[in-house]
């Protein structure tokens, strides 16, 4: 049975008896109202399966279990994973995976037949998946890019980022925040900032504000053809590696002549002097289709 002294999320941080490890970017949420709000934002109901990345000492994990969810938690820190297994796992529908999520295929994580330490009666993914995670700051964008191609497997995701990073997911074309994160997010989902939290909401407090972003996946993706979709991703990444250049020069890393790029831009109605941050999703998609393969 779970430790009887755990009556609220903050009790777990007290039991953990360790300082957060800077190399893992650990900053824990303990306020029940905030934690319940994140779970509500993700639409988690009793019986749902939830993927959590970077649970740390388990304050969000505990709250998800209290909601009645089955949780598969991926934790890089061996000490934290052992702590979760000792204080939360026995008798609960919790599967703790001690690993770097970036080293695991997301489809494998969502496989209901995957080897699990949870009770044998727990069936993961039977009613679909949701994801709720207070992501480690030092790997948050990498984790997003890793999860994004599998977004269609989720009913909804709520992920915590530094506020400056979160702003990039919801930016409009023409703003300084608009970029590869914006466009990749739009490829797979609709994004909205649902909470913004001050440093004092976390233990220990980070040096920045944080925001939770809700992702509602679109069916499949917004670009159905897989070849065209990969071309779109390639163009976007190339463009924003040189975002201060005009678009034909920014796309100099592509396997295409500058004259071909300019001709394709003209066909889709883009001026040759435009910069990448002023090109919206639909125009990048059209450019991917217009450029020679």
N, C-alpha and C positions, 0 to 999 in steps of 0.2 A: 504493500500500500504506500501511497505518497507520504512523505514526512508530515506528521500531524501539525507541526509548527507553521506550515505554509498556509496562511490564511489570506494573504494578499501578495501581489507581485513583488513588493519591496522586500518581503521576507527572504526571497531567493537571493537578492543581492547581499543581504546580511549573512546568509549561510555561505555564500560563495567565498567570502573572506579573502578576496584578492583584489588588487587594483586592476583596472582595465589595462590590457596590454596594448601599448601604442602601436606596435607593429601590426596588430589586427584591426586597428581603428574602432575599438569597442567603446561605445557610449550607450548606456542602458536606459530604457524608459521604465519608470516604476509607477507613474500616476495611473490608477485604474481607469479614470475617465478618458485619458488620452488613449490608452491601450484598447478600451472598449470602442472608442471612436474609430480607430483604425480597422478594427474587426467589423464594425458596422459598415464602414466605407467599402469594405471588400464584399459585403453581403454574405458573410459566413453564417451558416445555420447549423443546427445540430445535425450530425451525420455527414457533413461535408468533409472532403479531403483537402488538406492545405499543405502546400510546400512552403517552408520557411527557410530562408538563407541567412546564415549568421545569427543564430539564436542567442549566442553568448551564454549568460547565466540563466536564460529561460523565462524572463518576465512576460514576454509576448507569448511564448510557447504555453506557459501556464494558463494565460488568459484564453487562448484558443482552445485548450483542453477543457477549461471550465465552460466554454460555450457549447461543448459537445462535439467539437471537430476531431477528426483523426489527423495527426500532424506527422509529416516526414520532414525532419529538420537536418540541414546540412551545415556542419560546423567544422571549420578548419582547425581551431584551437583544440588540441588533444585534451587539455585540462578541462575546458568548458564542456566538451563532449562527454567526458567521464562524469562530470558533475551532473549533467542532465540525465544520464543513464541511471545514476544513483538516486537522485531525488525526484525525478519526474516519470521515468520510464516504467518502473514496476507497476503492472496492473492497469496501465493507461494506454490508449491507442496512439502511442508515440514511437516513431522509428527514428533513432538518432544515427545519422550517417557521418562518420568522422572522415572528412575529405575536403579538398578544395573543389568547390562547385564548378570551377572553370575546367577541371580535369574530368568532369563527368558529362556524358551526353544527357541532355535534358530528357530526351525520350526514355532513357533508361531509368531516370529518377521517377518518371510518371508511370512506369510499367507496374501494373497491379501485381504482377507475378514476381517482382523484384524481391530478393531475399530481405526479410524484415525482422527486426528484433521485437516488434510489437506483438501483442497477443495474437494467436493464430486466428481468432475470430474477427480481427480487423481486416477489412477489405478496402484497400486504397483505390481511389479513382472510380468507384462504382457509380457515383452520381456526378462525375466531372471533378475538375480540380480548380482551386483558387490558390493564390499566392499572396501572403502577407509577410513583409520582411522589413526590418530596420537594418538596412544594408551597411556593411562596414564602409566608412568613407573612402578608404584608400583603394577600394576595388569596385566601387559602386557602378561606374560607367562600364567597366569591363563585364561585370555581371549582367547589366542590362543588355549589352550586345550579345552576350551568350544566351540569355533567355529569349530574346526577341523573336528569333525564327520559330520558336515553339509556342508563341503567344496563343495561337489558335487552339491549343490544348487546354487553355484556361478559360473559365467563365469570367474571371476578373482578377486583376492584380493590383495591390497597393504596396508601393515601394517607397522607402524613405531615403532621401538624398540631401546633400547640402542644398540650401535654398538657391544658390547661384546655378547649380546643376539642374535642379528642378525647373527653374525658369526657362531653360533651354528646350525642355520638352513641349512647352506650350507657346513658344515664341511665334510671332508672325513674321512673314517674309519682310525684309527691310530693316529689322531690328538687329542690334549687335548680338543678341542671344540666339538668333536663328542660325541653325547649322546642321551638321550631320546627325546629331541626336534628335533634333526636331523632325527631320525627314525620315529617319529610320523608325522613329516612334509612329509617325503618321502612316508609314507603310503597313504596319501591323495592328494599329489600335488607335482609338480616340483617347486623348490624354487630358486630365484635369487635375490641378492642384487642389487637394481637399483639406489639408491642414498645414499650417506653418507654425513652427515651434521655436521658442527662444532657447539659448544654450542651457538655461536653468532647468529645462524640462528633462534633462539627461543627467545621468551620473556615470562618470564624472562629466561636467559640462564641456562640450566642445568649444572651439573658438568662433563658431559660426552658427547662424540660424539654420534650421532644417525644414524641409517641406516634404509632405507625403504626396505622391502622385498616384492617381487612380488611372489604370489602363483598362479600357473596355475593348477587347480584341474584336477586329472585324472578321467576318467569315473568310477563311483562307488568308489572303492579303489583298491590298488595293491594286496589285499588279499580278494578274493571274498567271501569265506566261512565265515559267521559271527562268528561261534564258533572258528574257527582257528584265525580269526582276533582278537578276545578278548584274546585268549591265547597268541598271539604275543605281544599285548599291556601289558599284565600281566608280561610276561618274560622280556620285555624291561624295564619296571618300576622297577622290582625287581633287574635286573642286574645293573642298574645305581644308585641304592641306595647304592651299595657297589662296585663302579666302580674300586677301587684300588685292589680288591681281584681278584684272578683267577676266571674264569667264574663258575666252579662248586660250589665254595664257595659263590660267589655273588648270585647264584640262590638258596641258602639255604632256602630262605623264601617261595619257591614254595611248593605245596603239592606233592612232589615227593622225592624219596630217592636219595641220592647222587650217588649211583651206577646207577640208572636209568638215571640221568642227564648225567653222564659220558658216558654211553652206547649210548645215543641219540647223544651226541656230536661226538662220534667216527663214528656213522653212517653217519653223514653229513660232516665229514672231518675236524672237529675242534679239535685241540690239547687241552688236559685237562689243560694245563698251560696258555692258552690264556686269556687275560683280555678283559672285555666287550668293551672297546673303539676300539679294533682291529677286532671286528666282524661286518661285513657289513650287510646291510638290508637283502640281499638274504639269508645269512647264519642264521640270526635270524628267518626269515620266515621258513626256512627249519627245524630249531631246534624246532620251535613251532609245526610243523607237526610231528616231530619225537618223541617228548616227549609224554608219556602216558597222556590221558585226565584225 
